[in-house]
């Protein structure tokens, strides 16, 4: 005789599992966005407004985009919540007669995962903790500023 399957129970189990996964994902997205806001604060803290008067830092919440600008160069950190990854790109703007020319350099993809209680920022084959990721971004910001001096 065939085993009786409780389809309601199957449905409820899968539903509960999917809702739990979605909740965890939403929490991770919020946490990563919080890290970008914190990174904005760190970058603002390390630049001395008087010494680096043409340097600005701005996190654009609606675009999940952190911009570190110095003269005509900009480091953009864009968070794609759907793919759970970031891209860090240096953008240089130059002008030819009537138009602006934008060139992107040094693009780095950053894959985001959560290992136990910590978020891991994976830069290719190089996994970094949150503080190591912040250090990487601050170092890139310093390189960008040094080019404009």
N, C-alpha and C positions, 0 to 999 in steps of 0.2 A: 504494500500500500504506500502511496506517495506521501511524503512528509508535508504537513500543513505549514505554509509560509504565512506569517503575519505581515502582509504588505504595508499595513499602516505603520508597523514598527520599523520596517525597512525605510519607508518614506521619512519618518520622524528622525531616524538615526542619520540618514544622509543630510537632511535639512539641518540638523543640529551641527553636524560636522562642517558643512559649508558656511553656516552663519559664524561659527567659531573661527574658521580660516579668514573670513572677510573682516571680522572684528580685529583679529591679530594684524592683518594687513593695514587696516585703517590706523591702528595704533602705531605701527612702524612708520607709516607715511607722516603722521603727526610728529613723531620723534625725530625723523630726518629733517623735516621742515624746521623744527626747533633748533636742530644743530646748525642749520644755515643761518638762522637769526642770531644764534650765539656766535657763529663765525663772523657775521657782519660786525658784531660788537668787538670781537678780538681785532679784526682788521682796522676798525675805527680807532681802537686803543693804541695800536702800534704805529699808526701814522700820526706824526705831529703836525697839526694843522698849519702852523706857521712855517715849518720847514718844508712841508710838501703841500703848498697852497693849491696846486692844480690836481690834487688827488682826492677822489671821492669814493665812498663805498655806499652801496644801496642794495637792499633786498627788496625785490618786487614780488610781493606775496601772490598776486594774481597770476603771475607767469612762472612762479617758483624759480626765480632767477636772481642770483647774487652777482652784482657787477662791481668790480674794482677797477676804477678808471684813473689813468695818469696821463695827462696831456692827450695825445691822439691814440693811445693804446688802452686796451681794456681786457681784463681777464673776466670771462663769464663762466659761472658755474650754474648749469641748468639741470634741474631735477625733473626727471620723467617718472611720475608716480606709478603710471601703468606698467612700465618696464622695470621699475625699481632700480634705476641707474641714473647716474649723473654724467654730464660731459663737462670737462673743463677745457676752455678754449681761449687762446689769446687772439684778440681782434685788433687789427691796426686799421685806422681810417686815414686815408690820404686824399688829397683833392687834386683833380685834373680839370683845369679851366672851370667848367660849370657843374661838375658832378663829383660826388664823393665816391671813392673807391674803397671797398671794405675787403680786407684780406684776413683769412683765418689761419692761424699757425698753431703748432704744438698742441693738437687735440689729444686729450686723455679721457678715455672712458673709465668710469668708476662704477663697479657693480656693488650693489648693496644687499647684504643678507644679515640675518640675525642668528648669532651662534649663542645659544643659551640665553643669557640676559644682555649680551653686548652686541651692538651693531658692528659689523665688519665692513670696511670699505676696501674693496678689492680693485687695485689698479693693475689689471692684467694678472701677472703671476706674483703680485706683491700685495699681500693682505695687510691692512693697517687697522690699528685701533682708532678710536675717535681722536685721541690726542695726537697720534701719529699723522692722521689725515689733516688735522688742523695745522700741524707743523709743515706738512707738504704744501698746503695752500699758502701759508704765510711766507714760505721760502720762494714760491713762485711769484707772489706779490712783490717781494723784495727784488727779485730779478727784473720784474717789469719796471719798477721804479728806477733801478740802476741804469736801465737802457735810456731813460729820459733825462738823465743828469748830464 
